[in-house]
Amino acid sequence: QVQLVESGGGLVQAGGSLRLSCAASGRTVSSSAMGWYRQAPGKRREVVATISSGGSTYYADSVKGRFTISRDNTKNTVYLQMNSLKPEDTAVYYCHYGLGPYDYWGQGTQVTVSS
């Protein structure tokens, strides 16, 4: 069983920054791929960024150059540093842990970017 707890969301003005954290328990964050997804009202959940067990990263085109995913194995935590935020980044952000055929999700954290 994997438990994921996100934190760090909030309200920020356009151009601002936020750092999301995802603390994992039950498994080590370095043992599998992890990622951040987001879901805006009325839209489907979409991938934002992922990091593999080997450290390779992937970013959606919409966030490339603005967001950075990272991992701290000592704290068993994955981060999403979000800079130059735009109103279209407003969504609930979810942490994901993939383990074979199983998917684990956090409860989500709201990010709201005002114009």
C-alpha positions in Angstrom: 0.0 0.0 0.0 1.3 3.5 -0.9 0.0 6.6 0.7 0.7 10.0 -0.9 0.0 13.4 0.8 0.3 16.6 -1.3 0.9 20.0 0.1 1.9 23.5 -1.0 -1.0 24.6 -3.1 -2.6 28.0 -2.8 -3.6 31.2 -4.4 -0.9 33.1 -6.3 -0.8 35.9 -8.8 0.2 35.4 -12.4 3.9 35.3 -12.7 4.3 34.0 -9.2 5.7 30.7 -7.9 4.6 27.7 -5.8 6.3 24.5 -4.8 4.2 21.4 -4.3 5.3 18.5 -2.2 4.2 14.9 -2.2 5.2 12.9 0.8 5.1 9.1 0.2 4.8 6.3 2.7 4.7 2.6 2.2 7.2 2.6 -0.6 10.3 4.6 -1.5 9.9 7.3 -4.1 13.0 6.2 -5.9 11.6 2.7 -6.5 9.1 3.6 -9.2 8.0 6.3 -11.5 6.2 9.2 -9.9 4.4 12.2 -11.4 2.2 15.2 -11.1 -1.1 15.5 -12.8 -3.7 18.2 -12.8 -7.4 18.5 -13.4 -9.1 21.8 -14.1 -12.9 22.2 -13.8 -14.7 20.6 -16.7 -11.5 19.1 -18.1 -9.8 15.7 -18.1 -6.9 15.0 -15.8 -3.7 15.5 -17.6 0.0 14.8 -16.9 2.1 17.7 -15.9 5.5 16.1 -15.2 7.0 12.7 -14.3 10.2 11.4 -13.0 11.4 7.8 -13.5 13.1 5.6 -10.9 16.3 6.4 -12.8 15.7 10.1 -12.6 14.6 10.8 -16.2 12.0 13.5 -16.4 9.1 14.4 -18.7 7.2 17.6 -19.0 4.0 18.5 -20.8 4.7 21.1 -23.4 2.5 23.6 -21.6 4.8 23.7 -18.6 8.3 23.1 -20.1 10.8 25.7 -19.0 8.5 26.8 -16.1 8.0 23.7 -13.9 10.6 21.4 -12.4 10.0 18.0 -10.9 12.5 16.6 -8.4 12.9 14.0 -5.8 14.5 13.9 -2.3 15.1 10.3 -1.4 16.1 11.1 2.1 12.7 12.6 2.7 10.8 10.2 0.5 9.2 13.2 -1.2 8.7 14.4 -4.7 8.4 18.1 -5.5 7.0 20.2 -8.3 8.5 23.7 -8.5 6.2 25.9 -10.5 7.5 29.3 -11.7 6.0 31.9 -14.0 2.5 30.7 -13.2 -0.3 31.5 -15.5 -4.1 31.6 -14.9 -4.4 28.5 -17.1 -2.3 26.6 -14.6 -5.3 26.8 -12.2 -6.3 23.2 -11.3 -6.3 20.6 -8.6 -2.8 19.0 -8.7 -2.4 15.3 -7.9 0.6 13.2 -7.1 0.8 9.8 -8.7 2.8 6.7 -8.0 2.9 3.8 -10.4 3.7 0.3 -9.3 3.2 -2.4 -11.9 -0.5 -2.5 -12.7 -1.4 -0.4 -9.7 -1.9 3.4 -9.5 -1.8 5.4 -6.4 -3.0 8.9 -6.1 -2.9 11.6 -3.5 -5.9 13.6 -2.4 -5.0 16.6 -4.5 -4.0 20.2 -3.7 -5.7 23.2 -5.2 -3.6 25.7 -7.2 -5.3 29.0 -8.2 -3.5 31.6 -10.3 -5.2 35.0 -10.5 -4.7 37.3 -13.4 
